[in-house]
Amino acid sequence: MPCPTLRKNPNPTVCTVTFSYHSSSVDMPQKDPCQKQACEIQKCLQANNYLEARCEAVLREMRRCCAQYPKGTSICCSGFEKEEREREKFKTASSGIHAAQQ
């Protein structure tokens, strides 16, 4: 997070704030917060001949991690976010069908 520093301003009624960044924080990309869980999914799938049913626990952990952060924060969550949108779209469509039938 940048640290604000105040500069002297010739106009005393206006405050000017500048931000100074530490070069290491600008140069280093931030680690994806759910990368660990994504790697665990890959390991589990490889160990279980890509049978998702055998990796439900790690998939649940990934969904839990993705739910903790705003959408778009984790590139690793993009597939889970897409899955969530599809599920919501289906739920909305099927509730509309049920309402029309009643």
Jmol script that loads the backbone (N, CA, C; Angstrom):
load data "model"
ATOM      1  N   MET A   1       0.849  -1.175   0.000  1.00  0.00           N
ATOM      2  CA  MET A   1       0.000   0.000   0.000  1.00  0.00           C
ATOM      3  C   MET A   1       0.889   1.230   0.000  1.00  0.00           C
ATOM      4  N   PRO A   2       0.575   2.193  -0.858  1.00  0.00           N
ATOM      5  CA  PRO A   2       1.400   3.392  -0.891  1.00  0.00           C
ATOM      6  C   PRO A   2       1.244   4.203   0.382  1.00  0.00           C
ATOM      7  N   CYS A   3       2.306   4.916   0.713  1.00  0.00           N
ATOM      8  CA  CYS A   3       2.283   5.763   1.906  1.00  0.00           C
ATOM      9  C   CYS A   3       2.098   7.201   1.459  1.00  0.00           C
ATOM     10  N   PRO A   4       1.030   7.899   1.917  1.00  0.00           N
ATOM     11  CA  PRO A   4       0.851   9.288   1.498  1.00  0.00           C
ATOM     12  C   PRO A   4       1.849  10.192   2.213  1.00  0.00           C
ATOM     13  N   THR A   5       2.341  11.163   1.484  1.00  0.00           N
ATOM     14  CA  THR A   5       3.202  12.186   2.077  1.00  0.00           C
ATOM     15  C   THR A   5       2.667  13.545   1.656  1.00  0.00           C
ATOM     16  N   LEU A   6       2.677  14.489   2.563  1.00  0.00           N
ATOM     17  CA  LEU A   6       2.173  15.826   2.259  1.00  0.00           C
ATOM     18  C   LEU A   6       3.296  16.684   1.709  1.00  0.00           C
ATOM     19  N   ARG A   7       2.963  17.494   0.684  1.00  0.00           N
ATOM     20  CA  ARG A   7       3.897  18.464   0.114  1.00  0.00           C
ATOM     21  C   ARG A   7       3.440  19.848   0.524  1.00  0.00           C
ATOM     22  N   LYS A   8       4.393  20.741   0.690  1.00  0.00           N
ATOM     23  CA  LYS A   8       4.014  22.133   0.963  1.00  0.00           C
ATOM     24  C   LYS A   8       3.372  22.697  -0.281  1.00  0.00           C
ATOM     25  N   ASN A   9       2.302  23.409  -0.063  1.00  0.00           N
ATOM     26  CA  ASN A   9       1.553  23.990  -1.158  1.00  0.00           C
ATOM     27  C   ASN A   9       1.510  25.497  -0.956  1.00  0.00           C
ATOM     28  N   PRO A  10       1.766  26.284  -2.016  1.00  0.00           N
ATOM     29  CA  PRO A  10       1.723  27.732  -1.850  1.00  0.00           C
ATOM     30  C   PRO A  10       0.330  28.232  -1.466  1.00  0.00           C
ATOM     31  N   ASN A  11      -0.696  27.500  -1.795  1.00  0.00           N
ATOM     32  CA  ASN A  11      -2.063  27.879  -1.452  1.00  0.00           C
ATOM     33  C   ASN A  11      -2.455  27.109  -0.193  1.00  0.00           C
ATOM     34  N   PRO A  12      -2.501  27.734   0.980  1.00  0.00           N
ATOM     35  CA  PRO A  12      -2.723  27.012   2.232  1.00  0.00           C
ATOM     36  C   PRO A  12      -4.108  26.391   2.370  1.00  0.00           C
ATOM     37  N   THR A  13      -5.060  26.760   1.528  1.00  0.00           N
ATOM     38  CA  THR A  13      -6.405  26.184   1.649  1.00  0.00           C
ATOM     39  C   THR A  13      -6.537  24.863   0.904  1.00  0.00           C
ATOM     40  N   VAL A  14      -5.550  24.510   0.103  1.00  0.00           N
ATOM     41  CA  VAL A  14      -5.596  23.272  -0.679  1.00  0.00           C
ATOM     42  C   VAL A  14      -4.486  22.350  -0.209  1.00  0.00           C
ATOM     43  N   CYS A  15      -4.821  21.142   0.095  1.00  0.00           N
ATOM     44  CA  CYS A  15      -3.844  20.145   0.532  1.00  0.00           C
ATOM     45  C   CYS A  15      -3.516  19.242  -0.647  1.00  0.00           C
ATOM     46  N   THR A  16      -2.261  19.053  -0.937  1.00  0.00           N
ATOM     47  CA  THR A  16      -1.842  18.174  -2.019  1.00  0.00           C
ATOM     48  C   THR A  16      -1.195  16.943  -1.413  1.00  0.00           C
ATOM     49  N   VAL A  17      -1.650  15.778  -1.828  1.00  0.00           N
ATOM     50  CA  VAL A  17      -1.102  14.525  -1.330  1.00  0.00           C
ATOM     51  C   VAL A  17      -0.408  13.815  -2.475  1.00  0.00           C
ATOM     52  N   THR A  18       0.799  13.350  -2.226  1.00  0.00           N
ATOM     53  CA  THR A  18       1.498  12.528  -3.209  1.00  0.00           C
ATOM     54  C   THR A  18       1.749  11.165  -2.589  1.00  0.00           C
ATOM     55  N   PHE A  19       1.894  10.162  -3.407  1.00  0.00           N
ATOM     56  CA  PHE A  19       2.135   8.808  -2.933  1.00  0.00           C
ATOM     57  C   PHE A  19       3.519   8.365  -3.352  1.00  0.00           C
ATOM     58  N   SER A  20       4.226   7.767  -2.413  1.00  0.00           N
ATOM     59  CA  SER A  20       5.526   7.199  -2.758  1.00  0.00           C
ATOM     60  C   SER A  20       5.410   5.682  -2.661  1.00  0.00           C
ATOM     61  N   TYR A  21       5.914   5.002  -3.654  1.00  0.00           N
ATOM     62  CA  TYR A  21       5.857   3.546  -3.702  1.00  0.00           C
ATOM     63  C   TYR A  21       7.242   2.984  -3.457  1.00  0.00           C
ATOM     64  N   HIS A  22       7.294   1.904  -2.731  1.00  0.00           N
ATOM     65  CA  HIS A  22       8.556   1.191  -2.587  1.00  0.00           C
ATOM     66  C   HIS A  22       8.756   0.413  -3.876  1.00  0.00           C
ATOM     67  N   SER A  23       9.942   0.478  -4.461  1.00  0.00           N
ATOM     68  CA  SER A  23      10.150  -0.142  -5.771  1.00  0.00           C
ATOM     69  C   SER A  23       9.887  -1.637  -5.741  1.00  0.00           C
ATOM     70  N   SER A  24      10.146  -2.308  -4.629  1.00  0.00           N
ATOM     71  CA  SER A  24       9.932  -3.755  -4.584  1.00  0.00           C
ATOM     72  C   SER A  24       8.450  -4.101  -4.721  1.00  0.00           C
ATOM     73  N   SER A  25       7.554  -3.278  -4.166  1.00  0.00           N
ATOM     74  CA  SER A  25       6.134  -3.586  -4.267  1.00  0.00           C
ATOM     75  C   SER A  25       5.600  -3.319  -5.666  1.00  0.00           C
ATOM     76  N   VAL A  26       6.218  -2.394  -6.400  1.00  0.00           N
ATOM     77  CA  VAL A  26       5.768  -2.110  -7.760  1.00  0.00           C
ATOM     78  C   VAL A  26       6.315  -3.157  -8.716  1.00  0.00           C
ATOM     79  N   ASP A  27       7.551  -3.544  -8.537  1.00  0.00           N
ATOM     80  CA  ASP A  27       8.206  -4.462  -9.466  1.00  0.00           C
ATOM     81  C   ASP A  27       7.747  -5.909  -9.297  1.00  0.00           C
ATOM     82  N   MET A  28       7.352  -6.282  -8.098  1.00  0.00           N
ATOM     83  CA  MET A  28       6.982  -7.667  -7.842  1.00  0.00           C
ATOM     84  C   MET A  28       5.476  -7.863  -8.017  1.00  0.00           C
ATOM     85  N   PRO A  29       5.070  -8.779  -8.876  1.00  0.00           N
ATOM     86  CA  PRO A  29       3.641  -9.046  -8.983  1.00  0.00           C
ATOM     87  C   PRO A  29       3.162  -9.723  -7.708  1.00  0.00           C
ATOM     88  N   GLN A  30       1.903  -9.455  -7.333  1.00  0.00           N
ATOM     89  CA  GLN A  30       1.383 -10.069  -6.127  1.00  0.00           C
ATOM     90  C   GLN A  30       1.057 -11.530  -6.397  1.00  0.00           C
ATOM     91  N   LYS A  31       1.280 -12.360  -5.383  1.00  0.00           N
ATOM     92  CA  LYS A  31       0.989 -13.782  -5.495  1.00  0.00           C
ATOM     93  C   LYS A  31      -0.527 -13.976  -5.492  1.00  0.00           C
ATOM     94  N   ASP A  32      -1.000 -14.866  -6.324  1.00  0.00           N
ATOM     95  CA  ASP A  32      -2.424 -15.169  -6.385  1.00  0.00           C
ATOM     96  C   ASP A  32      -2.840 -15.783  -5.048  1.00  0.00           C
ATOM     97  N   PRO A  33      -3.868 -15.241  -4.396  1.00  0.00           N
ATOM     98  CA  PRO A  33      -4.231 -15.716  -3.063  1.00  0.00           C
ATOM     99  C   PRO A  33      -4.744 -17.162  -3.024  1.00  0.00           C
ATOM    100  N   CYS A  34      -5.194 -17.695  -4.148  1.00  0.00           N
ATOM    101  CA  CYS A  34      -5.726 -19.066  -4.164  1.00  0.00           C
ATOM    102  C   CYS A  34      -4.843 -20.025  -4.967  1.00  0.00           C
ATOM    103  N   GLN A  35      -3.606 -19.618  -5.219  1.00  0.00           N
ATOM    104  CA  GLN A  35      -2.702 -20.458  -6.001  1.00  0.00           C
ATOM    105  C   GLN A  35      -2.420 -21.790  -5.311  1.00  0.00           C
ATOM    106  N   LYS A  36      -2.267 -21.757  -4.005  1.00  0.00           N
ATOM    107  CA  LYS A  36      -1.972 -22.985  -3.268  1.00  0.00           C
ATOM    108  C   LYS A  36      -3.083 -24.015  -3.480  1.00  0.00           C
ATOM    109  N   GLN A  37      -4.337 -23.564  -3.381  1.00  0.00           N
ATOM    110  CA  GLN A  37      -5.466 -24.471  -3.559  1.00  0.00           C
ATOM    111  C   GLN A  37      -5.537 -24.980  -5.003  1.00  0.00           C
ATOM    112  N   ALA A  38      -5.213 -24.134  -5.968  1.00  0.00           N
ATOM    113  CA  ALA A  38      -5.211 -24.547  -7.369  1.00  0.00           C
ATOM    114  C   ALA A  38      -4.172 -25.644  -7.599  1.00  0.00           C
ATOM    115  N   CYS A  39      -3.013 -25.506  -6.980  1.00  0.00           N
ATOM    116  CA  CYS A  39      -1.968 -26.534  -7.107  1.00  0.00           C
ATOM    117  C   CYS A  39      -2.409 -27.838  -6.447  1.00  0.00           C
ATOM    118  N   GLU A  40      -3.110 -27.722  -5.320  1.00  0.00           N
ATOM    119  CA  GLU A  40      -3.612 -28.920  -4.639  1.00  0.00           C
ATOM    120  C   GLU A  40      -4.616 -29.669  -5.520  1.00  0.00           C
ATOM    121  N   ILE A  41      -5.441 -28.927  -6.252  1.00  0.00           N
ATOM    122  CA  ILE A  41      -6.394 -29.556  -7.175  1.00  0.00           C
ATOM    123  C   ILE A  41      -5.637 -30.313  -8.255  1.00  0.00           C
ATOM    124  N   GLN A  42      -4.629 -29.688  -8.834  1.00  0.00           N
ATOM    125  CA  GLN A  42      -3.851 -30.345  -9.883  1.00  0.00           C
ATOM    126  C   GLN A  42      -3.195 -31.626  -9.374  1.00  0.00           C
ATOM    127  N   LYS A  43      -2.613 -31.535  -8.183  1.00  0.00           N
ATOM    128  CA  LYS A  43      -1.964 -32.731  -7.605  1.00  0.00           C
ATOM    129  C   LYS A  43      -2.982 -33.840  -7.383  1.00  0.00           C
ATOM    130  N   CYS A  44      -4.130 -33.488  -6.837  1.00  0.00           N
ATOM    131  CA  CYS A  44      -5.163 -34.477  -6.552  1.00  0.00           C
ATOM    132  C   CYS A  44      -5.667 -35.119  -7.838  1.00  0.00           C
ATOM    133  N   LEU A  45      -5.949 -34.304  -8.836  1.00  0.00           N
ATOM    134  CA  LEU A  45      -6.454 -34.842 -10.103  1.00  0.00           C
ATOM    135  C   LEU A  45      -5.432 -35.778 -10.757  1.00  0.00           C
ATOM    136  N   GLN A  46      -4.174 -35.377 -10.744  1.00  0.00           N
ATOM    137  CA  GLN A  46      -3.135 -36.229 -11.329  1.00  0.00           C
ATOM    138  C   GLN A  46      -3.016 -37.553 -10.576  1.00  0.00           C
ATOM    139  N   ALA A  47      -3.106 -37.497  -9.264  1.00  0.00           N
ATOM    140  CA  ALA A  47      -2.981 -38.708  -8.438  1.00  0.00           C
ATOM    141  C   ALA A  47      -4.192 -39.628  -8.578  1.00  0.00           C
ATOM    142  N   ASN A  48      -5.324 -39.065  -9.013  1.00  0.00           N
ATOM    143  CA  ASN A  48      -6.565 -39.850  -9.097  1.00  0.00           C
ATOM    144  C   ASN A  48      -7.092 -39.986 -10.514  1.00  0.00           C
ATOM    145  N   ASN A  49      -6.182 -40.019 -11.479  1.00  0.00           N
ATOM    146  CA  ASN A  49      -6.551 -40.202 -12.887  1.00  0.00           C
ATOM    147  C   ASN A  49      -7.645 -39.244 -13.349  1.00  0.00           C
ATOM    148  N   TYR A  50      -7.581 -38.018 -12.857  1.00  0.00           N
ATOM    149  CA  TYR A  50      -8.488 -36.932 -13.250  1.00  0.00           C
ATOM    150  C   TYR A  50      -9.961 -37.224 -12.973  1.00  0.00           C
ATOM    151  N   LEU A  51     -10.222 -37.978 -11.917  1.00  0.00           N
ATOM    152  CA  LEU A  51     -11.602 -38.225 -11.482  1.00  0.00           C
ATOM    153  C   LEU A  51     -11.956 -37.152 -10.448  1.00  0.00           C
ATOM    154  N   GLU A  52     -12.765 -36.197 -10.873  1.00  0.00           N
ATOM    155  CA  GLU A  52     -13.109 -35.068  -9.994  1.00  0.00           C
ATOM    156  C   GLU A  52     -13.788 -35.523  -8.710  1.00  0.00           C
ATOM    157  N   ALA A  53     -14.561 -36.574  -8.771  1.00  0.00           N
ATOM    158  CA  ALA A  53     -15.284 -37.051  -7.587  1.00  0.00           C
ATOM    159  C   ALA A  53     -14.325 -37.381  -6.444  1.00  0.00           C
ATOM    160  N   ARG A  54     -13.111 -37.772  -6.769  1.00  0.00           N
ATOM    161  CA  ARG A  54     -12.135 -38.114  -5.729  1.00  0.00           C
ATOM    162  C   ARG A  54     -11.419 -36.884  -5.170  1.00  0.00           C
ATOM    163  N   CYS A  55     -11.711 -35.723  -5.727  1.00  0.00           N
ATOM    164  CA  CYS A  55     -11.033 -34.501  -5.293  1.00  0.00           C
ATOM    165  C   CYS A  55     -12.023 -33.468  -4.771  1.00  0.00           C
ATOM    166  N   GLU A  56     -13.179 -33.906  -4.334  1.00  0.00           N
ATOM    167  CA  GLU A  56     -14.210 -32.978  -3.855  1.00  0.00           C
ATOM    168  C   GLU A  56     -13.714 -32.104  -2.706  1.00  0.00           C
ATOM    169  N   ALA A  57     -12.927 -32.654  -1.803  1.00  0.00           N
ATOM    170  CA  ALA A  57     -12.454 -31.877  -0.653  1.00  0.00           C
ATOM    171  C   ALA A  57     -11.574 -30.707  -1.095  1.00  0.00           C
ATOM    172  N   VAL A  58     -10.653 -30.937  -2.013  1.00  0.00           N
ATOM    173  CA  VAL A  58      -9.780 -29.849  -2.461  1.00  0.00           C
ATOM    174  C   VAL A  58     -10.553 -28.863  -3.341  1.00  0.00           C
ATOM    175  N   LEU A  59     -11.532 -29.342  -4.078  1.00  0.00           N
ATOM    176  CA  LEU A  59     -12.376 -28.446  -4.866  1.00  0.00           C
ATOM    177  C   LEU A  59     -13.194 -27.535  -3.941  1.00  0.00           C
ATOM    178  N   ARG A  60     -13.686 -28.091  -2.848  1.00  0.00           N
ATOM    179  CA  ARG A  60     -14.421 -27.300  -1.850  1.00  0.00           C
ATOM    180  C   ARG A  60     -13.524 -26.216  -1.245  1.00  0.00           C
ATOM    181  N   GLU A  61     -12.283 -26.595  -0.946  1.00  0.00           N
ATOM    182  CA  GLU A  61     -11.329 -25.619  -0.389  1.00  0.00           C
ATOM    183  C   GLU A  61     -11.058 -24.491  -1.383  1.00  0.00           C
ATOM    184  N   MET A  62     -10.981 -24.828  -2.655  1.00  0.00           N
ATOM    185  CA  MET A  62     -10.757 -23.816  -3.686  1.00  0.00           C
ATOM    186  C   MET A  62     -11.950 -22.868  -3.753  1.00  0.00           C
ATOM    187  N   ARG A  63     -13.153 -23.416  -3.741  1.00  0.00           N
ATOM    188  CA  ARG A  63     -14.356 -22.572  -3.763  1.00  0.00           C
ATOM    189  C   ARG A  63     -14.409 -21.668  -2.533  1.00  0.00           C
ATOM    190  N   ARG A  64     -14.021 -22.209  -1.390  1.00  0.00           N
ATOM    191  CA  ARG A  64     -14.004 -21.425  -0.152  1.00  0.00           C
ATOM    192  C   ARG A  64     -12.999 -20.276  -0.267  1.00  0.00           C
ATOM    193  N   CYS A  65     -11.833 -20.569  -0.813  1.00  0.00           N
ATOM    194  CA  CYS A  65     -10.820 -19.530  -0.992  1.00  0.00           C
ATOM    195  C   CYS A  65     -11.324 -18.452  -1.952  1.00  0.00           C
ATOM    196  N   CYS A  66     -11.897 -18.857  -3.061  1.00  0.00           N
ATOM    197  CA  CYS A  66     -12.384 -17.899  -4.057  1.00  0.00           C
ATOM    198  C   CYS A  66     -13.489 -17.017  -3.490  1.00  0.00           C
ATOM    199  N   ALA A  67     -14.308 -17.571  -2.610  1.00  0.00           N
ATOM    200  CA  ALA A  67     -15.411 -16.812  -2.022  1.00  0.00           C
ATOM    201  C   ALA A  67     -14.914 -15.727  -1.071  1.00  0.00           C
ATOM    202  N   GLN A  68     -13.689 -15.855  -0.586  1.00  0.00           N
ATOM    203  CA  GLN A  68     -13.129 -14.879   0.366  1.00  0.00           C
ATOM    204  C   GLN A  68     -12.706 -13.583  -0.300  1.00  0.00           C
ATOM    205  N   TYR A  69     -12.473 -13.612  -1.610  1.00  0.00           N
ATOM    206  CA  TYR A  69     -11.909 -12.458  -2.310  1.00  0.00           C
ATOM    207  C   TYR A  69     -12.884 -11.913  -3.340  1.00  0.00           C
ATOM    208  N   PRO A  70     -12.797 -10.618  -3.627  1.00  0.00           N
ATOM    209  CA  PRO A  70     -13.662 -10.046  -4.671  1.00  0.00           C
ATOM    210  C   PRO A  70     -13.397 -10.707  -6.022  1.00  0.00           C
ATOM    211  N   LYS A  71     -14.428 -10.834  -6.812  1.00  0.00           N
ATOM    212  CA  LYS A  71     -14.277 -11.445  -8.136  1.00  0.00           C
ATOM    213  C   LYS A  71     -13.201 -10.710  -8.929  1.00  0.00           C
ATOM    214  N   GLY A  72     -12.382 -11.468  -9.626  1.00  0.00           N
ATOM    215  CA  GLY A  72     -11.305 -10.891 -10.415  1.00  0.00           C
ATOM    216  C   GLY A  72      -9.996 -10.745  -9.661  1.00  0.00           C
ATOM    217  N   THR A  73      -9.996 -10.995  -8.359  1.00  0.00           N
ATOM    218  CA  THR A  73      -8.769 -10.874  -7.561  1.00  0.00           C
ATOM    219  C   THR A  73      -7.803 -11.999  -7.888  1.00  0.00           C
ATOM    220  N   SER A  74      -8.337 -13.198  -8.072  1.00  0.00           N
ATOM    221  CA  SER A  74      -7.508 -14.378  -8.289  1.00  0.00           C
ATOM    222  C   SER A  74      -7.728 -14.936  -9.689  1.00  0.00           C
ATOM    223  N   ILE A  75      -6.671 -15.004 -10.470  1.00  0.00           N
ATOM    224  CA  ILE A  75      -6.770 -15.604 -11.802  1.00  0.00           C
ATOM    225  C   ILE A  75      -7.097 -17.090 -11.680  1.00  0.00           C
ATOM    226  N   CYS A  76      -6.636 -17.712 -10.599  1.00  0.00           N
ATOM    227  CA  CYS A  76      -6.914 -19.133 -10.372  1.00  0.00           C
ATOM    228  C   CYS A  76      -8.409 -19.385 -10.175  1.00  0.00           C
ATOM    229  N   CYS A  77      -9.141 -18.378  -9.749  1.00  0.00           N
ATOM    230  CA  CYS A  77     -10.580 -18.529  -9.474  1.00  0.00           C
ATOM    231  C   CYS A  77     -11.444 -18.274 -10.696  1.00  0.00           C
ATOM    232  N   SER A  78     -10.860 -17.854 -11.796  1.00  0.00           N
ATOM    233  CA  SER A  78     -11.668 -17.448 -12.943  1.00  0.00           C
ATOM    234  C   SER A  78     -12.604 -18.559 -13.420  1.00  0.00           C
ATOM    235  N   GLY A  79     -12.155 -19.791 -13.438  1.00  0.00           N
ATOM    236  CA  GLY A  79     -13.017 -20.905 -13.855  1.00  0.00           C
ATOM    237  C   GLY A  79     -14.138 -21.148 -12.865  1.00  0.00           C
ATOM    238  N   PHE A  80     -13.850 -20.994 -11.590  1.00  0.00           N
ATOM    239  CA  PHE A  80     -14.875 -21.181 -10.558  1.00  0.00           C
ATOM    240  C   PHE A  80     -15.887 -20.040 -10.596  1.00  0.00           C
ATOM    241  N   GLU A  81     -15.418 -18.830 -10.903  1.00  0.00           N
ATOM    242  CA  GLU A  81     -16.326 -17.693 -11.024  1.00  0.00           C
ATOM    243  C   GLU A  81     -17.247 -17.872 -12.222  1.00  0.00           C
ATOM    244  N   LYS A  82     -16.702 -18.392 -13.316  1.00  0.00           N
ATOM    245  CA  LYS A  82     -17.515 -18.665 -14.510  1.00  0.00           C
ATOM    246  C   LYS A  82     -18.552 -19.736 -14.183  1.00  0.00           C
ATOM    247  N   GLU A  83     -18.132 -20.778 -13.490  1.00  0.00           N
ATOM    248  CA  GLU A  83     -19.038 -21.848 -13.073  1.00  0.00           C
ATOM    249  C   GLU A  83     -20.172 -21.280 -12.214  1.00  0.00           C
ATOM    250  N   GLU A  84     -19.841 -20.369 -11.308  1.00  0.00           N
ATOM    251  CA  GLU A  84     -20.834 -19.740 -10.441  1.00  0.00           C
ATOM    252  C   GLU A  84     -21.838 -18.929 -11.260  1.00  0.00           C
ATOM    253  N   ARG A  85     -21.349 -18.169 -12.253  1.00  0.00           N
ATOM    254  CA  ARG A  85     -22.243 -17.384 -13.112  1.00  0.00           C
ATOM    255  C   ARG A  85     -23.189 -18.296 -13.880  1.00  0.00           C
ATOM    256  N   GLU A  86     -22.660 -19.411 -14.394  1.00  0.00           N
ATOM    257  CA  GLU A  86     -23.491 -20.367 -15.138  1.00  0.00           C
ATOM    258  C   GLU A  86     -24.559 -20.970 -14.233  1.00  0.00           C
ATOM    259  N   ARG A  87     -24.176 -21.309 -13.015  1.00  0.00           N
ATOM    260  CA  ARG A  87     -25.115 -21.891 -12.060  1.00  0.00           C
ATOM    261  C   ARG A  87     -26.236 -20.890 -11.731  1.00  0.00           C
ATOM    262  N   GLU A  88     -25.857 -19.610 -11.529  1.00  0.00           N
ATOM    263  CA  GLU A  88     -26.853 -18.570 -11.244  1.00  0.00           C
ATOM    264  C   GLU A  88     -27.788 -18.373 -12.432  1.00  0.00           C
ATOM    265  N   LYS A  89     -27.223 -18.378 -13.630  1.00  0.00           N
ATOM    266  CA  LYS A  89     -28.027 -18.206 -14.839  1.00  0.00           C
ATOM    267  C   LYS A  89     -29.043 -19.344 -14.962  1.00  0.00           C
ATOM    268  N   PHE A  90     -28.593 -20.575 -14.707  1.00  0.00           N
ATOM    269  CA  PHE A  90     -29.464 -21.746 -14.778  1.00  0.00           C
ATOM    270  C   PHE A  90     -30.547 -21.661 -13.712  1.00  0.00           C
ATOM    271  N   LYS A  91     -30.162 -21.261 -12.488  1.00  0.00           N
ATOM    272  CA  LYS A  91     -31.118 -21.162 -11.384  1.00  0.00           C
ATOM    273  C   LYS A  91     -32.195 -20.121 -11.702  1.00  0.00           C
ATOM    274  N   THR A  92     -31.780 -18.984 -12.254  1.00  0.00           N
ATOM    275  CA  THR A  92     -32.721 -17.930 -12.620  1.00  0.00           C
ATOM    276  C   THR A  92     -33.663 -18.413 -13.715  1.00  0.00           C
ATOM    277  N   ALA A  93     -33.125 -19.085 -14.712  1.00  0.00           N
ATOM    278  CA  ALA A  93     -33.949 -19.585 -15.815  1.00  0.00           C
ATOM    279  C   ALA A  93     -34.927 -20.637 -15.321  1.00  0.00           C
ATOM    280  N   SER A  94     -34.474 -21.546 -14.458  1.00  0.00           N
ATOM    281  CA  SER A  94     -35.384 -22.612 -14.006  1.00  0.00           C
ATOM    282  C   SER A  94     -36.409 -22.065 -13.041  1.00  0.00           C
ATOM    283  N   SER A  95     -36.118 -21.022 -12.260  1.00  0.00           N
ATOM    284  CA  SER A  95     -37.137 -20.451 -11.391  1.00  0.00           C
ATOM    285  C   SER A  95     -38.194 -19.720 -12.218  1.00  0.00           C
ATOM    286  N   GLY A  96     -37.793 -19.148 -13.350  1.00  0.00           N
ATOM    287  CA  GLY A  96     -38.744 -18.514 -14.257  1.00  0.00           C
ATOM    288  C   GLY A  96     -39.670 -19.512 -14.900  1.00  0.00           C
ATOM    289  N   ILE A  97     -39.157 -20.712 -15.199  1.00  0.00           N
ATOM    290  CA  ILE A  97     -39.965 -21.780 -15.784  1.00  0.00           C
ATOM    291  C   ILE A  97     -40.990 -22.264 -14.765  1.00  0.00           C
ATOM    292  N   HIS A  98     -40.548 -22.448 -13.510  1.00  0.00           N
ATOM    293  CA  HIS A  98     -41.464 -22.903 -12.466  1.00  0.00           C
ATOM    294  C   HIS A  98     -42.555 -21.873 -12.209  1.00  0.00           C
ATOM    295  N   ALA A  99     -42.218 -20.589 -12.223  1.00  0.00           N
ATOM    296  CA  ALA A  99     -43.203 -19.531 -11.995  1.00  0.00           C
ATOM    297  C   ALA A  99     -44.226 -19.501 -13.112  1.00  0.00           C
ATOM    298  N   ALA A 100     -43.781 -19.721 -14.366  1.00  0.00           N
ATOM    299  CA  ALA A 100     -44.679 -19.713 -15.512  1.00  0.00           C
ATOM    300  C   ALA A 100     -45.626 -20.896 -15.496  1.00  0.00           C
ATOM    301  N   GLN A 101     -45.181 -22.034 -14.940  1.00  0.00           N
ATOM    302  CA  GLN A 101     -46.006 -23.242 -14.899  1.00  0.00           C
ATOM    303  C   GLN A 101     -47.107 -23.133 -13.848  1.00  0.00           C
ATOM    304  N   GLN A 102     -46.920 -22.301 -12.829  1.00  0.00           N
ATOM    305  CA  GLN A 102     -47.908 -22.207 -11.743  1.00  0.00           C
ATOM    306  C   GLN A 102     -49.007 -21.332 -12.090  1.00  0.00           C
TER     307      GLN A 102
END
end "model"
wireframe off; spacefill off
backbone 0.3
color backbone group
